[in-house]
Amino acid sequence: MIYFDNSATTAIYPQALDSYVQTSKRVFGNPSSLHDLGSQADRLLQQSRRQIADLLGVIPEEIFFTSGGTEGDNWVVKGTAMEKRAFGNHVILSSIEHPAVRKTAEQLSDLGFEISFIPVDSKGFVDMGALQKLIKKETILVSVMAVNNEVGSIQPIQKISQLLEKYPKIHFHVDAVQAITKIPTQEWLTPRVDFAVFSAHKFHGPRGAGFIYWKKGRKLAPLMNGGGQEHGMRSGTENIPAIVAMAKALRLSFEKHEARPEHMKTLKEALVQSLSTFDRVTIFSEGENYAPHILCLALEGIRGEVMVHAFEEKQIYLSTTSACSSKKESVSSTLKAMAIPSRLATSAVRISLDESNTIAEIEQFLIIFRQIYQRFSKISSQG
């Protein structure tokens, strides 16, 4: 089996899974309880918070635990809207945001908020000039993802940060789900970033766990109210086993990437070099400023889902574009924003790599790709 769908989810590290199991067995107290079992759980909670903060170079008080990226994005977007409505009702987001951001903004639009979209160029990068023109007195939030989940374009977070230095009252939110452990932290966690969102299952942690970086001094309204956990900002009994496993997985992911910083880049370059020789292949993730782990391409005339199933027959697993829309047979929202013709957009597939992938897997994939390419080329010529 060859697994090339790591942007959708990753296999949990055995060490992280062991941490989850052992914590579940041994530390089952509620961290809010006053007795010793509760204190044990709370110590693990705070230890995990410190470990994650240290890995990101921030302070523990700036880490808030969630159930994952979708909750985190919803919290920042809605929490900003509720907290700052008295000061403005204008939200700006890039036209290639994940549905967790885009659909949340659409919900705000139904409630009377004004939503503006930053256009992107044909390569999938936001237009800085357009962003500057969109900002106005009523703007309360700018949301731009660090790495696009469909084509892998690395957005100019540093340039956006420089622009927003002139507007200190505007919240700057970065969906960093596809960036963490893949590109250097300093490229997307700048001092001007107010909120960044993460999901454990993207870096070999458990599903259903995530966290927000929340810069000290910024304010959000709570998304969930109740018992007052997470400094009163995110109520609900903390999932201690998942949080402990997430912290372990994040540390291991950083260590593996630091040990082989060029590994995924080498794998991707091998893929691009070979795939670009095929006449009917269009690559959307080639060139500078693309993440090393995401490669989006199209085999013209063959729908993306057909390609996915053709590879699945050979036990090679990839996806159409975003896992969140792959079963809906809809055109990639990112490729649409990039003005890619629908004949190519409907043929798009995404290969997403990981540190565990090997050059032998790349070579095997290319052998199968040639077979599939020849098969579909014969069918097209006969048609």
BALOBA-1460 file (C-alpha; in Angstrom, 3 decimals):
// residues 383
<rec num="1" residu="m" x="0.000" y="0.000" z="0.000"/>
<rec num="2" residu="i" x="1.153" y="3.521" z="-0.825"/>
<rec num="3" residu="y" x="-0.543" y="6.327" z="1.076"/>
<rec num="4" residu="f" x="-0.389" y="9.726" z="-0.645"/>
<rec num="5" residu="d" x="-3.350" y="11.414" z="1.103"/>
<rec num="6" residu="n" x="-1.559" y="12.850" z="4.125"/>
<rec num="7" residu="s" x="-3.170" y="16.276" z="3.815"/>
<rec num="8" residu="a" x="-6.529" y="14.637" z="4.495"/>
<rec num="9" residu="t" x="-5.275" y="12.779" z="7.553"/>
<rec num="10" residu="t" x="-2.180" y="11.010" z="8.781"/>
<rec num="11" residu="a" x="-1.646" y="7.710" z="10.555"/>
<rec num="12" residu="i" x="-1.190" y="8.242" z="14.268"/>
<rec num="13" residu="y" x="2.367" y="7.670" z="15.495"/>
<rec num="14" residu="p" x="2.642" y="4.448" z="17.554"/>
<rec num="15" residu="q" x="4.247" y="6.449" z="20.388"/>
<rec num="16" residu="a" x="1.348" y="8.933" z="20.355"/>
<rec num="17" residu="l" x="-1.180" y="6.108" z="20.337"/>
<rec num="18" residu="d" x="0.596" y="4.488" z="23.279"/>
<rec num="19" residu="s" x="0.443" y="7.815" z="25.157"/>
<rec num="20" residu="y" x="-3.291" y="7.983" z="24.423"/>
<rec num="21" residu="v" x="-3.919" y="4.441" z="25.671"/>
<rec num="22" residu="q" x="-1.768" y="4.724" z="28.790"/>
<rec num="23" residu="t" x="-3.250" y="8.087" z="29.737"/>
<rec num="24" residu="s" x="-6.767" y="6.706" z="29.264"/>
<rec num="25" residu="k" x="-5.968" y="3.792" z="31.569"/>
<rec num="26" residu="r" x="-4.049" y="5.557" z="34.290"/>
<rec num="27" residu="v" x="-5.237" y="9.157" z="34.385"/>
<rec num="28" residu="f" x="-8.999" y="9.081" z="34.121"/>
<rec num="29" residu="g" x="-9.810" y="11.898" z="36.530"/>
<rec num="30" residu="n" x="-11.529" y="15.104" z="35.485"/>
<rec num="31" residu="p" x="-8.890" y="17.886" z="35.483"/>
<rec num="32" residu="s" x="-11.426" y="20.212" z="37.113"/>
<rec num="33" residu="s" x="-11.879" y="17.893" z="40.121"/>
<rec num="34" residu="l" x="-10.274" y="18.871" z="43.446"/>
<rec num="35" residu="h" x="-9.010" y="15.400" z="44.395"/>
<rec num="36" residu="d" x="-5.662" y="13.855" z="43.486"/>
<rec num="37" residu="l" x="-6.933" y="12.094" z="40.358"/>
<rec num="38" residu="g" x="-8.136" y="15.445" z="39.043"/>
<rec num="39" residu="s" x="-4.802" y="17.049" z="39.935"/>
<rec num="40" residu="q" x="-2.944" y="14.338" z="37.998"/>
<rec num="41" residu="a" x="-5.059" y="15.048" z="34.932"/>
<rec num="42" residu="d" x="-4.560" y="18.792" z="35.269"/>
<rec num="43" residu="r" x="-0.793" y="18.375" z="35.537"/>
<rec num="44" residu="l" x="-0.774" y="16.439" z="32.263"/>
<rec num="45" residu="l" x="-2.983" y="19.085" z="30.673"/>
<rec num="46" residu="q" x="-0.646" y="21.910" z="31.631"/>
<rec num="47" residu="q" x="2.442" y="19.890" z="30.739"/>
<rec num="48" residu="s" x="1.038" y="19.330" z="27.237"/>
<rec num="49" residu="r" x="0.208" y="23.024" z="26.936"/>
<rec num="50" residu="r" x="3.796" y="23.958" z="27.850"/>
<rec num="51" residu="q" x="5.259" y="21.428" z="25.437"/>
<rec num="52" residu="i" x="3.221" y="22.728" z="22.498"/>
<rec num="53" residu="a" x="3.998" y="26.339" z="23.415"/>
<rec num="54" residu="d" x="7.727" y="25.582" z="23.566"/>
<rec num="55" residu="l" x="7.628" y="23.939" z="20.139"/>
<rec num="56" residu="l" x="5.990" y="27.049" z="18.652"/>
<rec num="57" residu="g" x="8.095" y="29.522" z="20.613"/>
<rec num="58" residu="v" x="5.135" y="31.094" z="22.418"/>
<rec num="59" residu="i" x="3.949" y="31.151" z="26.035"/>
<rec num="60" residu="p" x="1.644" y="28.457" z="27.501"/>
<rec num="61" residu="e" x="-1.119" y="30.996" z="28.207"/>
<rec num="62" residu="e" x="-1.423" y="31.477" z="24.432"/>
<rec num="63" residu="i" x="-2.398" y="27.844" z="23.725"/>
<rec num="64" residu="f" x="-6.096" y="26.870" z="23.881"/>
<rec num="65" residu="f" x="-7.251" y="23.320" z="23.213"/>
<rec num="66" residu="t" x="-10.067" y="22.497" z="20.776"/>
<rec num="67" residu="s" x="-11.485" y="19.494" z="18.942"/>
<rec num="68" residu="g" x="-9.599" y="20.351" z="15.733"/>
<rec num="69" residu="g" x="-9.197" y="22.768" z="12.859"/>
<rec num="70" residu="t" x="-12.868" y="23.243" z="12.059"/>
<rec num="71" residu="e" x="-13.733" y="24.238" z="15.605"/>
<rec num="72" residu="g" x="-10.715" y="26.503" z="15.789"/>
<rec num="73" residu="d" x="-11.592" y="28.342" z="12.582"/>
<rec num="74" residu="n" x="-15.227" y="28.686" z="13.648"/>
<rec num="75" residu="w" x="-14.175" y="30.001" z="17.035"/>
<rec num="76" residu="v" x="-11.832" y="32.670" z="15.701"/>
<rec num="77" residu="v" x="-14.182" y="33.894" z="12.964"/>
<rec num="78" residu="k" x="-17.383" y="33.864" z="15.028"/>
<rec num="79" residu="g" x="-15.624" y="34.868" z="18.230"/>
<rec num="80" residu="t" x="-14.156" y="37.931" z="16.533"/>
<rec num="81" residu="a" x="-17.531" y="38.853" z="15.059"/>
<rec num="82" residu="m" x="-19.267" y="38.649" z="18.450"/>
<rec num="83" residu="e" x="-16.476" y="40.376" z="20.359"/>
<rec num="84" residu="k" x="-15.906" y="43.246" z="17.935"/>
<rec num="85" residu="r" x="-19.335" y="43.869" z="16.420"/>
<rec num="86" residu="a" x="-19.599" y="47.200" z="18.213"/>
<rec num="87" residu="f" x="-16.496" y="48.341" z="16.305"/>
<rec num="88" residu="g" x="-17.308" y="47.025" z="12.826"/>
<rec num="89" residu="n" x="-18.973" y="44.315" z="10.772"/>
<rec num="90" residu="h" x="-16.534" y="43.760" z="7.898"/>
<rec num="91" residu="v" x="-14.609" y="40.494" z="7.476"/>
<rec num="92" residu="i" x="-11.968" y="39.838" z="4.803"/>
<rec num="93" residu="l" x="-10.830" y="36.368" z="3.786"/>
<rec num="94" residu="s" x="-8.936" y="34.930" z="0.866"/>
<rec num="95" residu="s" x="-10.933" y="33.363" z="-1.944"/>
<rec num="96" residu="i" x="-9.165" y="30.030" z="-1.366"/>
<rec num="97" residu="e" x="-9.926" y="29.489" z="2.324"/>
<rec num="98" residu="h" x="-10.912" y="26.104" z="3.725"/>
<rec num="99" residu="p" x="-14.699" y="25.582" z="4.060"/>
<rec num="100" residu="a" x="-14.328" y="25.857" z="7.838"/>
<rec num="101" residu="v" x="-13.532" y="29.537" z="7.300"/>
<rec num="102" residu="r" x="-15.521" y="30.240" z="4.146"/>
<rec num="103" residu="k" x="-18.800" y="28.689" z="5.294"/>
<rec num="104" residu="t" x="-18.487" y="30.277" z="8.723"/>
<rec num="105" residu="a" x="-18.151" y="33.658" z="7.035"/>
<rec num="106" residu="e" x="-21.206" y="32.872" z="4.907"/>
<rec num="107" residu="q" x="-23.158" y="32.266" z="8.107"/>
<rec num="108" residu="l" x="-22.032" y="35.654" z="9.395"/>
<rec num="109" residu="s" x="-23.200" y="37.199" z="6.136"/>
<rec num="110" residu="d" x="-26.703" y="35.903" z="6.885"/>
<rec num="111" residu="l" x="-26.466" y="37.734" z="10.211"/>
<rec num="112" residu="g" x="-25.696" y="41.070" z="8.596"/>
<rec num="113" residu="f" x="-21.899" y="41.029" z="8.369"/>
<rec num="114" residu="e" x="-20.170" y="42.186" z="5.194"/>
<rec num="115" residu="i" x="-17.769" y="39.597" z="3.738"/>
<rec num="116" residu="s" x="-15.072" y="40.474" z="1.205"/>
<rec num="117" residu="f" x="-12.864" y="38.008" z="-0.651"/>
<rec num="118" residu="i" x="-9.246" y="38.640" z="-1.621"/>
<rec num="119" residu="p" x="-8.704" y="37.398" z="-5.189"/>
<rec num="120" residu="v" x="-5.784" y="35.143" z="-6.044"/>
<rec num="121" residu="d" x="-3.667" y="34.962" z="-9.175"/>
<rec num="122" residu="s" x="-3.451" y="32.001" z="-11.563"/>
<rec num="123" residu="k" x="-0.862" y="30.370" z="-9.277"/>
<rec num="124" residu="g" x="-3.034" y="30.543" z="-6.153"/>
<rec num="125" residu="f" x="-1.430" y="33.462" z="-4.291"/>
<rec num="126" residu="v" x="-3.432" y="36.315" z="-2.761"/>
<rec num="127" residu="d" x="-3.320" y="39.728" z="-4.402"/>
<rec num="128" residu="m" x="-1.682" y="42.047" z="-1.867"/>
<rec num="129" residu="g" x="-2.862" y="45.189" z="-3.687"/>
<rec num="130" residu="a" x="-6.435" y="43.964" z="-3.635"/>
<rec num="131" residu="l" x="-6.197" y="43.212" z="0.093"/>
<rec num="132" residu="q" x="-5.013" y="46.717" z="0.861"/>
<rec num="133" residu="k" x="-7.930" y="48.209" z="-1.087"/>
<rec num="134" residu="l" x="-10.452" y="46.035" z="0.767"/>
<rec num="135" residu="i" x="-9.472" y="47.238" z="4.239"/>
<rec num="136" residu="k" x="-11.741" y="49.941" z="5.652"/>
<rec num="137" residu="k" x="-12.811" y="51.489" z="8.918"/>
<rec num="138" residu="e" x="-15.345" y="48.727" z="9.643"/>
<rec num="139" residu="t" x="-12.884" y="45.837" z="9.058"/>
<rec num="140" residu="i" x="-12.494" y="43.646" z="12.156"/>
<rec num="141" residu="l" x="-10.876" y="40.475" z="10.780"/>
<rec num="142" residu="v" x="-8.511" y="39.341" z="8.021"/>
<rec num="143" residu="s" x="-8.269" y="35.569" z="7.534"/>
<rec num="144" residu="v" x="-5.661" y="34.030" z="5.205"/>
<rec num="145" residu="m" x="-4.494" y="30.428" z="5.397"/>
<rec num="146" residu="a" x="-0.754" y="29.773" z="5.601"/>
<rec num="147" residu="v" x="-0.700" y="26.899" z="3.093"/>
<rec num="148" residu="n" x="-3.560" y="26.163" z="0.748"/>
<rec num="149" residu="n" x="-4.824" y="22.631" z="1.292"/>
<rec num="150" residu="e" x="-5.584" y="21.943" z="-2.389"/>
<rec num="151" residu="v" x="-2.612" y="23.251" z="-4.379"/>
<rec num="152" residu="g" x="-0.107" y="23.955" z="-1.602"/>
<rec num="153" residu="s" x="0.507" y="27.629" z="-2.332"/>
<rec num="154" residu="i" x="2.303" y="29.270" z="0.591"/>
<rec num="155" residu="q" x="0.570" y="32.566" z="1.217"/>
<rec num="156" residu="p" x="2.614" y="35.742" z="1.897"/>
<rec num="157" residu="i" x="1.850" y="35.865" z="5.615"/>
<rec num="158" residu="q" x="4.898" y="38.015" z="6.347"/>
<rec num="159" residu="k" x="3.858" y="40.640" z="3.772"/>
<rec num="160" residu="i" x="0.280" y="40.602" z="5.061"/>
<rec num="161" residu="s" x="1.640" y="41.036" z="8.581"/>
<rec num="162" residu="q" x="3.627" y="44.074" z="7.482"/>
<rec num="163" residu="l" x="0.529" y="45.566" z="5.887"/>
<rec num="164" residu="l" x="-1.594" y="44.948" z="8.979"/>
<rec num="165" residu="e" x="0.937" y="46.647" z="11.240"/>
<rec num="166" residu="k" x="-0.833" y="49.830" z="10.114"/>
<rec num="167" residu="y" x="-4.148" y="48.433" z="11.399"/>
<rec num="168" residu="p" x="-3.473" y="47.135" z="14.941"/>
<rec num="169" residu="k" x="-7.172" y="46.797" z="15.830"/>
<rec num="170" residu="i" x="-7.896" y="44.278" z="13.055"/>
<rec num="171" residu="h" x="-7.635" y="40.618" z="14.079"/>
<rec num="172" residu="f" x="-5.325" y="38.575" z="11.844"/>
<rec num="173" residu="h" x="-6.261" y="34.882" z="11.690"/>
<rec num="174" residu="v" x="-4.159" y="32.194" z="10.001"/>
<rec num="175" residu="d" x="-5.382" y="28.659" z="9.338"/>
<rec num="176" residu="a" x="-2.037" y="26.864" z="9.781"/>
<rec num="177" residu="v" x="-3.348" y="23.304" z="9.597"/>
<rec num="178" residu="q" x="-1.287" y="22.466" z="6.484"/>
<rec num="179" residu="a" x="1.750" y="24.523" z="7.499"/>
<rec num="180" residu="i" x="2.850" y="23.218" z="10.874"/>
<rec num="181" residu="t" x="5.910" y="20.919" z="10.669"/>
<rec num="182" residu="k" x="5.924" y="21.361" z="6.868"/>
<rec num="183" residu="i" x="7.350" y="24.866" z="6.450"/>
<rec num="184" residu="p" x="9.407" y="26.941" z="8.945"/>
<rec num="185" residu="t" x="7.278" y="28.313" z="11.778"/>
<rec num="186" residu="q" x="8.660" y="31.828" z="11.414"/>
<rec num="187" residu="e" x="7.191" y="32.045" z="7.896"/>
<rec num="188" residu="w" x="3.606" y="31.943" z="9.166"/>
<rec num="189" residu="l" x="3.627" y="32.659" z="12.913"/>
<rec num="190" residu="t" x="4.758" y="36.274" z="12.795"/>
<rec num="191" residu="p" x="4.401" y="38.698" z="15.721"/>
<rec num="192" residu="r" x="1.416" y="40.278" z="13.908"/>
<rec num="193" residu="v" x="-0.551" y="37.019" z="13.701"/>
<rec num="194" residu="d" x="-3.218" y="37.107" z="16.408"/>
<rec num="195" residu="f" x="-4.693" y="33.628" z="16.008"/>
<rec num="196" residu="a" x="-3.465" y="30.429" z="14.341"/>
<rec num="197" residu="v" x="-5.397" y="27.172" z="14.146"/>
<rec num="198" residu="f" x="-4.088" y="23.581" z="14.185"/>
<rec num="199" residu="s" x="-5.422" y="20.022" z="13.963"/>
<rec num="200" residu="a" x="-3.675" y="16.998" z="15.521"/>
<rec num="201" residu="h" x="-4.571" y="14.446" z="12.875"/>
<rec num="202" residu="k" x="-2.591" y="16.394" z="10.269"/>
<rec num="203" residu="f" x="0.677" y="15.692" z="12.127"/>
<rec num="204" residu="h" x="0.155" y="12.063" z="13.235"/>
<rec num="205" residu="g" x="-1.884" y="12.843" z="16.310"/>
<rec num="206" residu="p" x="-5.391" y="11.587" z="17.138"/>
<rec num="207" residu="r" x="-8.538" y="12.782" z="15.417"/>
<rec num="208" residu="g" x="-10.773" y="15.085" z="17.408"/>
<rec num="209" residu="a" x="-7.982" y="17.154" z="18.967"/>
<rec num="210" residu="g" x="-6.495" y="20.507" z="18.042"/>
<rec num="211" residu="f" x="-5.444" y="23.841" z="19.435"/>
<rec num="212" residu="i" x="-5.401" y="27.565" z="18.818"/>
<rec num="213" residu="y" x="-2.512" y="29.939" z="19.226"/>
<rec num="214" residu="w" x="-4.182" y="33.017" z="20.735"/>
<rec num="215" residu="k" x="-1.893" y="36.018" z="21.130"/>
<rec num="216" residu="k" x="-2.003" y="37.410" z="24.630"/>
<rec num="217" residu="g" x="-4.000" y="40.637" z="24.797"/>
<rec num="218" residu="r" x="-6.379" y="39.817" z="21.944"/>
<rec num="219" residu="k" x="-10.033" y="39.105" z="22.716"/>
<rec num="220" residu="l" x="-12.540" y="36.559" z="21.411"/>
<rec num="221" residu="a" x="-16.020" y="35.708" z="22.549"/>
<rec num="222" residu="p" x="-16.324" y="32.081" z="23.736"/>
<rec num="223" residu="l" x="-17.720" y="29.644" z="21.189"/>
<rec num="224" residu="m" x="-18.982" y="27.289" z="23.922"/>
<rec num="225" residu="n" x="-20.115" y="28.246" z="27.397"/>
<rec num="226" residu="g" x="-20.475" y="26.012" z="30.409"/>
<rec num="227" residu="g" x="-18.077" y="24.930" z="33.129"/>
<rec num="228" residu="g" x="-15.411" y="27.519" z="32.412"/>
<rec num="229" residu="q" x="-12.552" y="25.343" z="31.163"/>
<rec num="230" residu="e" x="-9.652" y="26.847" z="29.180"/>
<rec num="231" residu="h" x="-9.613" y="30.046" z="31.237"/>
<rec num="232" residu="g" x="-13.383" y="30.324" z="30.832"/>
<rec num="233" residu="m" x="-13.106" y="30.586" z="27.051"/>
<rec num="234" residu="r" x="-13.786" y="27.021" z="25.868"/>
<rec num="235" residu="s" x="-16.047" y="25.085" z="28.197"/>
<rec num="236" residu="g" x="-16.231" y="21.307" z="28.192"/>
<rec num="237" residu="t" x="-14.216" y="18.633" z="29.965"/>
<rec num="238" residu="e" x="-10.800" y="18.459" z="28.331"/>
<rec num="239" residu="n" x="-9.901" y="15.333" z="26.348"/>
<rec num="240" residu="i" x="-6.711" y="14.642" z="28.287"/>
<rec num="241" residu="p" x="-5.622" y="11.436" z="26.473"/>
<rec num="242" residu="a" x="-5.997" y="13.107" z="23.066"/>
<rec num="243" residu="i" x="-4.235" y="16.281" z="24.211"/>
<rec num="244" residu="v" x="-1.295" y="14.309" z="25.624"/>
<rec num="245" residu="a" x="-1.060" y="12.266" z="22.417"/>
<rec num="246" residu="m" x="-1.262" y="15.438" z="20.317"/>
<rec num="247" residu="a" x="1.634" y="17.040" z="22.181"/>
<rec num="248" residu="k" x="3.705" y="13.867" z="21.723"/>
<rec num="249" residu="a" x="2.882" y="13.705" z="18.005"/>
<rec num="250" residu="l" x="3.777" y="17.344" z="17.455"/>
<rec num="251" residu="r" x="7.169" y="16.909" z="19.093"/>
<rec num="252" residu="l" x="7.905" y="13.801" z="17.034"/>
<rec num="253" residu="s" x="6.788" y="15.515" z="13.817"/>
<rec num="254" residu="f" x="9.138" y="18.432" z="14.411"/>
<rec num="255" residu="e" x="11.995" y="16.045" z="15.171"/>
<rec num="256" residu="k" x="11.436" y="13.966" z="12.036"/>
<rec num="257" residu="h" x="11.195" y="17.025" z="9.798"/>
<rec num="258" residu="e" x="14.306" y="18.587" z="11.327"/>
<rec num="259" residu="a" x="16.219" y="15.339" z="10.778"/>
<rec num="260" residu="r" x="15.355" y="15.304" z="7.042"/>
<rec num="261" residu="p" x="14.371" y="18.864" z="6.089"/>
<rec num="262" residu="e" x="14.667" y="18.286" z="2.323"/>
<rec num="263" residu="h" x="13.060" y="14.848" z="2.198"/>
<rec num="264" residu="m" x="9.538" y="15.748" z="1.029"/>
<rec num="265" residu="k" x="10.922" y="18.380" z="-1.326"/>
<rec num="266" residu="t" x="13.096" y="15.714" z="-2.958"/>
<rec num="267" residu="l" x="10.115" y="13.383" z="-3.362"/>
<rec num="268" residu="k" x="7.965" y="16.125" z="-4.860"/>
<rec num="269" residu="e" x="10.678" y="17.206" z="-7.289"/>
<rec num="270" residu="a" x="11.003" y="13.622" z="-8.515"/>
<rec num="271" residu="l" x="7.272" y="13.513" z="-9.146"/>
<rec num="272" residu="v" x="7.205" y="16.870" z="-10.947"/>
<rec num="273" residu="q" x="10.198" y="16.033" z="-13.108"/>
<rec num="274" residu="s" x="8.579" y="12.839" z="-14.370"/>
<rec num="275" residu="l" x="4.925" y="13.916" z="-14.569"/>
<rec num="276" residu="s" x="5.745" y="17.091" z="-16.497"/>
<rec num="277" residu="t" x="6.912" y="14.943" z="-19.431"/>
<rec num="278" residu="f" x="3.357" y="13.705" z="-20.101"/>
<rec num="279" residu="d" x="1.555" y="15.768" z="-22.744"/>
<rec num="280" residu="r" x="-1.886" y="15.685" z="-21.150"/>
<rec num="281" residu="v" x="-0.729" y="16.433" z="-17.596"/>
<rec num="282" residu="t" x="-1.073" y="19.896" z="-16.098"/>
<rec num="283" residu="i" x="0.648" y="20.583" z="-12.778"/>
<rec num="284" residu="f" x="-0.777" y="23.311" z="-10.533"/>
<rec num="285" residu="s" x="1.802" y="23.161" z="-7.704"/>
<rec num="286" residu="e" x="5.082" y="23.673" z="-9.545"/>
<rec num="287" residu="g" x="7.567" y="26.467" z="-8.898"/>
<rec num="288" residu="e" x="8.540" y="28.681" z="-5.990"/>
<rec num="289" residu="n" x="6.540" y="29.220" z="-2.811"/>
<rec num="290" residu="y" x="4.648" y="25.940" z="-2.815"/>
<rec num="291" residu="a" x="4.642" y="23.586" z="0.168"/>
<rec num="292" residu="p" x="6.873" y="20.525" z="-0.224"/>
<rec num="293" residu="h" x="4.153" y="18.020" z="0.629"/>
<rec num="294" residu="i" x="1.307" y="18.955" z="-1.756"/>
<rec num="295" residu="l" x="1.197" y="18.326" z="-5.502"/>
<rec num="296" residu="c" x="-1.990" y="19.058" z="-7.449"/>
<rec num="297" residu="l" x="-2.258" y="17.954" z="-11.072"/>
<rec num="298" residu="a" x="-4.771" y="17.057" z="-13.757"/>
<rec num="299" residu="l" x="-4.813" y="14.432" z="-16.485"/>
<rec num="300" residu="e" x="-6.938" y="16.220" z="-19.064"/>
<rec num="301" residu="g" x="-10.084" y="14.401" z="-20.100"/>
<rec num="302" residu="i" x="-10.197" y="12.079" z="-17.068"/>
<rec num="303" residu="r" x="-12.272" y="13.135" z="-14.081"/>
<rec num="304" residu="g" x="-10.454" y="13.319" z="-10.791"/>
<rec num="305" residu="e" x="-12.594" y="10.702" z="-9.060"/>
<rec num="306" residu="v" x="-11.919" y="8.253" z="-11.897"/>
<rec num="307" residu="m" x="-8.185" y="8.727" z="-11.383"/>
<rec num="308" residu="v" x="-8.516" y="8.250" z="-7.637"/>
<rec num="309" residu="h" x="-10.311" y="4.917" z="-8.078"/>
<rec num="310" residu="a" x="-7.897" y="3.777" z="-10.799"/>
<rec num="311" residu="f" x="-5.002" y="4.201" z="-8.381"/>
<rec num="312" residu="e" x="-7.003" y="2.695" z="-5.543"/>
<rec num="313" residu="e" x="-7.232" y="-0.528" z="-7.555"/>
<rec num="314" residu="k" x="-3.434" y="-0.668" z="-7.299"/>
<rec num="315" residu="q" x="-3.530" y="0.160" z="-3.554"/>
<rec num="316" residu="i" x="-2.255" y="3.695" z="-4.084"/>
<rec num="317" residu="y" x="-4.300" y="6.244" z="-2.188"/>
<rec num="318" residu="l" x="-4.619" y="9.898" z="-3.172"/>
<rec num="319" residu="s" x="-7.566" y="12.299" z="-3.344"/>
<rec num="320" residu="t" x="-9.304" y="14.682" z="-5.673"/>
<rec num="321" residu="t" x="-8.526" y="18.041" z="-4.043"/>
<rec num="322" residu="s" x="-9.802" y="18.758" z="-0.535"/>
<rec num="323" residu="a" x="-10.934" y="15.740" z="1.459"/>
<rec num="324" residu="c" x="-13.837" y="17.870" z="2.675"/>
<rec num="325" residu="s" x="-15.289" y="18.099" z="-0.843"/>
<rec num="326" residu="s" x="-13.922" y="14.985" z="-2.556"/>
<rec num="327" residu="k" x="-17.159" y="12.998" z="-2.156"/>
<rec num="328" residu="k" x="-19.357" y="15.834" z="-3.404"/>
<rec num="329" residu="e" x="-18.050" y="15.805" z="-7.004"/>
<rec num="330" residu="s" x="-17.754" y="19.574" z="-6.908"/>
<rec num="331" residu="v" x="-15.157" y="21.642" z="-8.712"/>
<rec num="332" residu="s" x="-12.237" y="22.639" z="-6.510"/>
<rec num="333" residu="s" x="-12.971" y="26.039" z="-4.983"/>
<rec num="334" residu="t" x="-9.277" y="26.880" z="-5.131"/>
<rec num="335" residu="l" x="-8.867" y="26.029" z="-8.809"/>
<rec num="336" residu="k" x="-12.048" y="27.955" z="-9.563"/>
<rec num="337" residu="a" x="-10.636" y="31.006" z="-7.769"/>
<rec num="338" residu="m" x="-7.432" y="30.580" z="-9.804"/>
<rec num="339" residu="a" x="-9.574" y="30.750" z="-12.999"/>
<rec num="340" residu="i" x="-8.510" y="27.261" z="-14.071"/>
<rec num="341" residu="p" x="-10.768" y="26.026" z="-16.922"/>
<rec num="342" residu="s" x="-13.395" y="23.573" z="-15.706"/>
<rec num="343" residu="r" x="-12.153" y="20.887" z="-18.127"/>
<rec num="344" residu="l" x="-8.936" y="20.825" z="-16.083"/>
<rec num="345" residu="a" x="-10.393" y="21.589" z="-12.665"/>
<rec num="346" residu="t" x="-12.713" y="18.575" z="-12.823"/>
<rec num="347" residu="s" x="-9.687" y="16.381" z="-13.606"/>
<rec num="348" residu="a" x="-7.617" y="17.557" z="-10.633"/>
<rec num="349" residu="v" x="-6.146" y="15.153" z="-8.107"/>
<rec num="350" residu="r" x="-3.956" y="15.840" z="-5.079"/>
<rec num="351" residu="i" x="-0.904" y="13.917" z="-3.964"/>
<rec num="352" residu="s" x="0.077" y="14.795" z="-0.393"/>
<rec num="353" residu="l" x="3.303" y="13.468" z="1.023"/>
<rec num="354" residu="d" x="4.740" y="12.795" z="4.446"/>
<rec num="355" residu="e" x="8.136" y="12.153" z="6.023"/>
<rec num="356" residu="s" x="7.347" y="8.434" z="5.998"/>
<rec num="357" residu="n" x="7.005" y="8.266" z="2.199"/>
<rec num="358" residu="t" x="9.991" y="6.970" z="0.227"/>
<rec num="359" residu="i" x="11.584" y="7.381" z="-3.178"/>
<rec num="360" residu="a" x="10.714" y="3.714" z="-3.846"/>
<rec num="361" residu="e" x="7.028" y="4.622" z="-3.426"/>
<rec num="362" residu="i" x="7.457" y="7.505" z="-5.859"/>
<rec num="363" residu="e" x="9.008" y="5.153" z="-8.417"/>
<rec num="364" residu="q" x="6.192" y="2.625" z="-7.974"/>
<rec num="365" residu="f" x="3.582" y="5.368" z="-8.312"/>
<rec num="366" residu="l" x="5.173" y="6.541" z="-11.573"/>
<rec num="367" residu="i" x="5.134" y="3.023" z="-12.991"/>
<rec num="368" residu="i" x="1.408" y="2.757" z="-12.274"/>
<rec num="369" residu="f" x="0.807" y="6.297" z="-13.549"/>
<rec num="370" residu="r" x="2.333" y="5.406" z="-16.915"/>
<rec num="371" residu="q" x="0.068" y="2.362" z="-17.161"/>
<rec num="372" residu="i" x="-3.036" y="4.386" z="-16.297"/>
<rec num="373" residu="y" x="-2.000" y="7.188" z="-18.658"/>
<rec num="374" residu="q" x="-1.583" y="4.758" z="-21.546"/>
<rec num="375" residu="r" x="-4.877" y="3.033" z="-20.778"/>
<rec num="376" residu="f" x="-6.877" y="6.266" z="-20.742"/>
<rec num="377" residu="s" x="-5.027" y="7.597" z="-23.788"/>
<rec num="378" residu="k" x="-6.119" y="4.547" z="-25.771"/>
<rec num="379" residu="i" x="-9.720" y="4.992" z="-24.633"/>
<rec num="380" residu="s" x="-9.650" y="8.676" z="-25.601"/>
<rec num="381" residu="s" x="-8.199" y="7.949" z="-29.049"/>
<rec num="382" residu="q" x="-10.829" y="5.301" z="-29.710"/>
<rec num="383" residu="g" x="-13.574" y="7.711" z="-28.659"/>
